[in-house]
Amino acid sequence: MLAGAASKRQAAARHPGRPDALYNDSVDEGATVDWLAEGRKPPWLKVRFPGGDDYVRLKRLMRRGGLHTVCEEAHCPNIGECWGAGTATFMILGDTCTRACGFCAVKTGRPEALDKREPMRVASAVREMGIAHAVVTSVNRDDQPDGGAAIFAQTIRWIRRLSPATSVEVLIPDFLGDEGALATVCAARPEILNHNTESVPRLYPRVRPKARYERSLGLLRKAKELDPGTVTKSGVMVGLGETWDELLQVFADIARCGVDVLTIGQYLRPSAKHLPIVRYYAPSEFDDLREEALALGFMHVEAGPLVRSSYHAERHVEGVRSTGAPGSRSGAGVTPDLPVAE
């Protein structure tokens, strides 16, 4: 990569208010395009419309089991690809979140009571799907004393009971900083424990108004302390108004928490009610961000316009295991503890 090109992209990223600060790598277009001003998405964000036999089968399975998926609730652009391949990310603790993050399409309000049979139904679906790597996430349940941690743990154990060969990844909320709740989840020993940092601290009041940046870092740090054998993971969105330097600082902060896997993807506005896109990042910029993150010590970095925390999740754990790092469960690598950021 030419140093001049990298510097140019980095300079553009330091001025996120300029929608024209976008470098188009498409050979067909051949020139920089102001996609925001034109009111259309760049070609690299186009995905195929969901459909096919596997997609229909999976949709019926979810409805029959009374289950929710983040693929549907969060309007994930990869639903056609993932469901067509027979994989999905289960969303537990109901379909109503107690928070109202500025980027998220999941509905908010007063949730219903927890469904104690949900863990068993999720595990039954995992067994019927025959998947090798199951991903389980949730809404925030700040109305519950443990934030729903016990249901997470039960879901992990039910999957192990019905599908012993399936590895389990959980994408958890911050549990309002409750270390006991985190310990409950860690005690069930998921192969991957993910908690998304989502954005840079300056933007938290708009992006994650009920979250705290330091709280998320503390959770990631504590998770590695509680079970060094669990692969830890976090994700960040771009395009909300952050600068390049802010992103690199967040990457460094996450790395200092001993996190193994980092995902970086483009923010896509779910509706006119949600935060606007400040700019689109080009594929080459994601390549640059990936290299920057790997230089900080992450064992695996998934970066691209359509990357989401659970997109190609099975590759993330394999990416860490392939390093052959010692001291982790099932051959998964563990980043050594690093000093805490000031």
Secondary structure, DSSP 8 states (H G I E B T S, - for coil): --HHHHHHHHHHHT-TT-TT------TTT-S---HHHHTS--GGG----S-SHHHHHHHHHHHHTT-EEHHHHTT-TTHHHHHHTT--EEEES-S-BS---TT--S-BS------TTHHHHHHHHHHHHT-SEEEEEE---TTSTTTTHHHHHHHHHHHHHH-TT-EEEEE---GGG-HHHHHHHHHT--SEEE---BS-GGGHHHHSTT--HHHHHHHHHHHHHH-TTSEEEEEEEESSS--HHHHHHHHHHHHHTT--EEEEEE----STTS--------HHHHHHHHHHHHHTT-SEEEEETT--TTTTHHHHHHHHHTTT-SSSGGG-----------
